[in-house]
Amino acid sequence: MSEEPTAYDRLLALLDEGGAQYRVLEHAPEGRTDVVSGYRGNPVEQAAKCLVVMVKIGKKTSRYFLAVVPGDARVDLAGLKERAGGTYVSFASTDRAEALAGSVSGTILPFAFHPDLELLVDPALLEHQEIFFNAARLDRSLALNTKDYMRLAQPRVQTITAA
């Protein structure tokens, strides 16, 4: 009986199969974007900060979004609620976010492997040649070519940062 592949394994398989240009960066365990950017040596605005947001649509339906923004930006929750036609918005509970993302908080990937997670990326992150993010592990990150990210992740691009 084989084990389910980890989010890290799924990510590397996707990138390798897709011929992506990336580098694996090992560092001290850290999940905070600003701190880990210092460890990696990348500008914080090139870091992909990944947050799971829950939007209630009516009384019984919730949609989950994986909001990917530059590391120095904040997610515009009110704008996301409005665009989704929601009545309520919040960050997903840690348990729900980790279940949908397949990794612990602080290591959530800018890829949606779960069918209930809609991937949104802010265009400001895509202005850089490479993006940086924790690779579903606190002690390992990736520097990924942005064009390869767009081709393989296929996110919906829209402004989701707060002014």
GIRA-V227495 format. One record per helix or strand of 3 or more residues. SS is the DSSP state (hx for helix, st for strand). FROM is the first residue (numbers start at 1). TO is the last residue. If there is no record, write none. Layout:
SS:FROM:TO  SS:FROM:TO
This chain:
hx:7:17  st:22:26  hx:33:40  hx:44:46  st:47:57  st:61:70  hx:77:84  st:88:91  hx:94:101  st:117:121  hx:123:127  st:130:137  st:140:145  hx:146:153
